[in-house]
Amino acid sequence: MTAPAPGKASEAASPQPDERNVTRLAQHYRPALLRYFSRHLTSAEDAEDLTQDTLARLSQQPGHRLAGLANVEAFLMRIASNLLRDRFRRDRSHRASDHVSIEAVAAAWQSEEPFCECVYADKARLQRFLQALDALPPRCREVFLLQRYDGLTYSAVAKRLGISVSAVEKHMMRALMHLDATLDEA
């Protein structure tokens, strides 16, 4: 059995790049890249992302550049270390260590569903308001609803009902005083 030629043994341990075997290179170096990023990052997802970014950058290299590389592993590790450095710089400038996850904040929030007591109290308050509104004279109620719920100005209410602005003001005053007195006593 003959000994392998000196260049052949190193080729088997470290595949040489060309356009046809970028996929093989990615498969070969992926575990090493994942280990490298996992040692430097706390999140497995971030390590996976940066590994993917490194391999994507490798695949974007022109074939003639890859073919001219003497040490593919060193080239990949240079890409990886640059990406890691960029990540640390970005995290520092964005103050990533000061960020709080939305899950942690949301856990402290109260539910958006109202308590049963609130629902019953609000329903009772609405009933009192509607009863007080029904107790108003028809013209006074109409003025109040046109101004407060339809959003008309006093002059627009006066024009629509054919009364003076002064009359609208008096009806509004009467309605507000009645509603205030009725709802306060309950």
C-alpha positions as CSV (number, residue, x, y, z in Angstrom):
1,M,0.0,0.0,0.0
2,T,1.4,3.3,-1.0
3,A,1.4,6.5,1.1
4,P,-0.9,9.2,-0.1
5,A,0.7,12.1,-1.8
6,P,1.3,15.0,0.6
7,G,-1.4,17.2,-1.0
8,K,-4.0,14.5,-1.1
9,A,-4.3,14.0,2.7
10,S,-4.9,17.6,3.4
11,E,-7.6,17.7,0.7
12,A,-9.5,14.9,2.3
13,A,-9.5,16.6,5.7
14,S,-10.4,20.0,4.3
15,P,-12.4,20.1,1.0
16,Q,-11.2,22.6,-1.5
17,P,-13.7,25.1,-2.8
18,D,-15.1,25.5,-6.3
19,E,-18.5,26.4,-7.6
20,R,-19.7,22.8,-7.5
21,N,-18.9,22.0,-3.9
22,V,-20.1,25.0,-1.9
23,T,-22.8,22.7,-0.6
24,R,-20.2,20.2,0.5
25,L,-18.2,22.9,2.2
26,A,-21.3,24.1,4.1
27,Q,-22.1,20.6,5.3
28,H,-18.4,20.0,6.3
29,Y,-17.9,23.3,8.2
30,R,-21.4,23.8,9.7
31,P,-20.8,21.9,12.9
32,A,-17.5,23.8,13.6
33,L,-19.2,27.1,13.0
34,L,-22.1,26.2,15.3
35,R,-19.6,25.3,18.0
36,Y,-17.7,28.5,17.5
37,F,-20.9,30.7,17.8
38,S,-22.3,28.6,20.6
39,R,-19.2,29.3,22.7
40,H,-19.6,33.0,22.2
41,L,-23.4,33.5,22.3
42,T,-26.0,32.6,25.0
43,S,-28.8,31.9,22.5
44,A,-28.8,28.8,20.3
45,E,-31.0,30.6,17.9
46,D,-28.4,33.4,17.5
47,A,-25.7,30.8,17.0
48,E,-27.8,29.2,14.3
49,D,-28.5,32.5,12.6
50,L,-24.9,33.5,12.5
51,T,-23.8,30.1,11.2
52,Q,-26.4,30.5,8.4
53,D,-25.1,34.0,7.7
54,T,-21.5,32.8,7.4
55,L,-22.5,30.0,5.0
56,A,-24.6,32.4,3.0
57,R,-21.6,34.7,2.6
58,L,-19.5,31.8,1.5
59,S,-22.0,30.9,-1.2
60,Q,-22.0,34.5,-2.4
61,Q,-18.3,34.4,-3.1
62,P,-17.4,34.2,-6.8
63,G,-16.1,30.8,-7.9
64,H,-12.7,32.1,-9.0
65,R,-12.2,33.6,-5.5
66,L,-13.1,30.4,-3.8
67,A,-10.8,28.4,-6.1
68,G,-7.9,30.7,-5.2
69,L,-8.3,30.1,-1.4
70,A,-5.4,28.2,0.2
71,N,-7.3,27.7,3.6
72,V,-11.1,27.6,3.4
73,E,-11.4,27.1,7.1
74,A,-9.4,30.2,7.9
75,F,-11.6,32.2,5.4
76,L,-14.8,30.9,7.0
77,M,-13.5,31.7,10.5
78,R,-12.6,35.2,9.4
79,I,-16.2,35.7,8.1
80,A,-17.6,34.2,11.3
81,S,-15.4,36.4,13.6
82,N,-16.4,39.5,11.6
83,L,-20.1,38.6,11.9
84,L,-19.7,38.0,15.6
85,R,-17.9,41.3,16.1
86,D,-20.7,43.1,14.2
87,R,-23.3,41.4,16.4
88,F,-21.5,42.5,19.6
89,R,-21.2,46.1,18.2
90,R,-24.8,46.2,17.2
91,D,-26.0,44.8,20.6
92,R,-23.8,47.4,22.4
93,S,-25.0,50.3,20.4
94,H,-28.7,49.2,20.6
95,R,-28.3,48.5,24.3
96,A,-29.5,44.9,23.8
97,S,-28.7,44.0,27.4
98,D,-31.2,46.6,28.7
99,H,-34.0,45.1,26.6
100,V,-36.8,43.2,28.3
101,S,-38.8,40.6,26.5
102,I,-42.4,41.3,25.8
103,E,-43.4,38.0,27.4
104,A,-41.9,39.2,30.7
105,V,-43.7,42.5,30.5
106,A,-47.0,41.0,29.4
107,A,-47.0,38.5,32.3
108,A,-47.4,41.5,34.7
109,W,-50.3,43.0,32.7
110,Q,-53.8,42.6,33.9
111,S,-56.2,40.8,31.7
112,E,-58.2,42.9,29.2
113,E,-61.4,41.1,30.3
114,P,-63.2,43.2,32.9
115,F,-64.0,41.8,36.3
116,C,-67.6,40.5,36.7
117,E,-68.2,43.2,39.3
118,C,-67.2,45.9,36.8
119,V,-69.4,44.6,34.1
120,Y,-72.4,44.6,36.5
121,A,-71.6,48.0,37.9
122,D,-71.2,49.5,34.4
123,K,-74.4,47.9,33.2
124,A,-76.3,49.3,36.2
125,R,-74.7,52.8,35.7
126,L,-75.7,52.7,32.0
127,Q,-79.3,51.8,33.0
128,R,-79.4,54.7,35.5
129,F,-78.2,57.1,32.8
130,L,-80.7,55.9,30.2
131,Q,-83.5,56.2,32.8
132,A,-82.4,59.7,33.7
133,L,-82.2,60.6,30.0
134,D,-85.8,59.3,29.5
135,A,-87.0,61.4,32.3
136,L,-85.9,64.6,30.4
137,P,-88.6,66.5,28.5
138,P,-88.5,65.4,24.8
139,R,-87.1,68.7,23.4
140,C,-84.4,68.8,26.1
141,R,-83.4,65.2,25.4
142,E,-83.3,65.9,21.7
143,V,-81.0,68.9,22.2
144,F,-78.7,66.9,24.5
145,L,-78.4,64.0,22.1
146,L,-77.8,66.1,19.1
147,Q,-75.1,68.1,20.8
148,R,-73.3,65.3,22.8
149,Y,-73.8,62.2,20.6
150,D,-74.2,63.6,17.1
151,G,-71.5,66.2,17.9
152,L,-73.4,69.2,16.5
153,T,-72.5,72.7,17.6
154,Y,-75.0,74.8,19.5
155,S,-75.7,76.8,16.4
156,A,-76.1,73.7,14.3
157,V,-78.6,72.2,16.8
158,A,-80.5,75.6,16.9
159,K,-80.7,75.6,13.1
160,R,-81.8,72.0,12.9
161,L,-84.5,72.4,15.5
162,G,-85.6,75.9,14.5
163,I,-84.8,77.4,17.9
164,S,-82.4,80.1,19.2
165,V,-78.9,79.3,20.4
166,S,-79.9,80.7,23.7
167,A,-82.7,78.1,23.9
168,V,-80.2,75.3,23.1
169,E,-77.9,76.6,25.9
170,K,-80.8,76.5,28.4
171,H,-81.9,73.0,27.3
172,M,-78.3,71.8,27.7
173,M,-77.9,73.4,31.1
174,R,-81.2,71.8,32.2
175,A,-80.2,68.3,30.9
176,L,-76.7,68.4,32.4
177,M,-78.1,69.5,35.8
178,H,-80.8,66.8,35.7
179,L,-78.3,64.1,34.8
180,D,-75.7,65.2,37.3
181,A,-78.3,65.2,40.1
182,T,-79.9,61.9,39.1
183,L,-76.6,60.0,38.7
184,D,-75.0,61.5,41.9
185,E,-77.8,60.3,44.2
186,A,-77.4,56.7,43.0
